[in-house]
């Protein structure tokens, strides 16, 4: 397992790096068994707080992400790690099964190159209209609705597109404003 630790707008001391490496290694050994890589990004915010972005790449196309903010860098990292534990605790068995049977799950690659789709809005953004930007190459998994919700929760995303294993159609799950989960299954 590779642990990538980066600091943004701050210098990270050896003791903080050692604390992060030990905590990540212990958590991965205890709860995951095997992870491809872990990314820890600690940055200083304009409000003089610290923000930790923590990401575990469990398999080639699956990552678990958390974020935390605090005034102390050690506490900030520990909060992010605690969120990671809580987020994965209820899905632990399904994650292990997903990792073991990843080759059996069919994946479709849908490319989405990074570019600005609405260039006129970029030049004349007077009415505060957001610019539409494609983010990255995407992998659309073929999973059940409950697994899609699990992936969405673990990756801390507001929505997720997936191919429904039962119907074979493209579906979307999303988090509604009332906190519930919405499911779009076009006919």
Steps between C-alpha positions, in 0.01 A plus 500: 500500500624842408423793731524840332511790748494856371479837666358809337594845634686343793814308581439157644735383772635150535290428811174591320597283201589211731168540686306495171690199360457297818128582535423425133700175504331384822151578368559329166641186665221486756197583284580456131770238472638644177480841333677603180594845625403767749511874434516747788489867408536745789451865415469831678175688434465878477322492838827373660359151549631175360309279256571133440389316186537127550455250217547121500511330160358161588499362148585628156169682450386555857607755759371605841535870584459717810571857596547674835591844627648607833737754652764234583655290218520181711137528611395588147656181363359293787148635429532406132620152594211461746255603225662241273448234764136595558429522127645158428384323817146427380620395154807297607376155395368626169832675434691180563267310267532773236877486519507120472255487211609815315597306188148355481341846491471639150624858451436739217739784424332825404758765417436861598789725407567808713389806305263797530165427335351848532779738390271804462414488871871507586561828319182678602420357841307809612186323622703246708395209278719202585731364231438138400822301515549128442713363782682176413488162337224303663439134563137397511466184708234235447355464851172476689324811630611434859862458390478824301378680814789345694752620238346849500518523882855370523629728226318795659332600174159665456402271207610187319420350162507121469381217280230311687596134529132393496368703204820573307400868467690809607369631836587786735486521878534836673472657842188714531482828692294331772788251558329201338627319190336552160515238224446571131419192289394612150276263312 
